[in-house]
Amino acid sequence: MVGGPILAGVVGWPIEHSLSPLIHTTWAARASVDGYYIPFAIPPTYAEFARAMDSLIALGFKGVNVTLPHKEHALRYATSASKTAKKARAANMLTFKEQGAYAENSDVEGFFNVLKECFGQPARNGAALILGAGGAARGVVIALRDYGFSDLHIANRTREKAETMASEFDLTVVDWESRNVVIPHTDLLINTTSLGMTGQPSLDVETKNLKPNTVVTDVVYAPLDTPLLKAARQRGCTTADGLSMLMHQAAPGFRTWFDVEAMVDNDLREALVSELARRAR
């Protein structure tokens, strides 16, 4: 593919819901880049994932973003990995080099930038409550530590998963049934679960106990304005929706593979909001 268009993509199972192709296509058009960003549905086994990566490398792809259920597969497949990906035990980005695939976790940078937008200056001894203990939560926890949050609590419907993360990252485990007890004492509330997503059960959180200066974020972006975010704003809280992290985590891959700047701005957000509205019709 020497001299041809730049090729990159996103892999997952399923993948048709992904907004990543629109994000990268928008950036490529802005920069007049000769390139394509293609979604691939890869069945959820490591063997299928590895076979697909081998094929994409043979076709000359620069790299791929990786979403569920392949983030752990990506780290296993990689020849080398960033410290962040190793610490998160998952990768959402593979860059294909002559010496092999290099794994990174841009979820950390993505959420770090969301924190910068919400708080400005790094936090000092802030308290945060993370709901959920999956792959997204790992990236969130690392970003929180990097940003200066020292008092981190985690609540998950399966306590065992929360305890596993707590032992790795020095977190305080809160029983799922007791999550509302912690809310009045938090400076930041993050939902990393699928609760509140279209087609999923609701997220039962007592937002009446939120402090008005608490920041509330949700990784869900369908619906974009989740019940959690609506209720938090009624309390006077600053909120950040799922598109914020999605856009910021996409930027490192685009910069790496297409070798041009990736601007996260209102024009990009409006394009994504319009696409979500189109899908909802």
Beta strands, then each sheet from edge to edge (+ up, - down):
strand 1: 6-12
strand 2: 35-41
strand 3: 63-66
strand 4: 80-81
strand 5: 93-97
strand 6: 100-104
strand 7: 126-131
strand 8: 149-156
strand 9: 172-175
strand 10: 188-191
strand 11: 215-218
strand 12: 238-240
sheet 1: 2+ 1+ 3+ 5- 6+ 4+
sheet 2: 9+ 8+ 7+ 10+ 11+ 12+
end
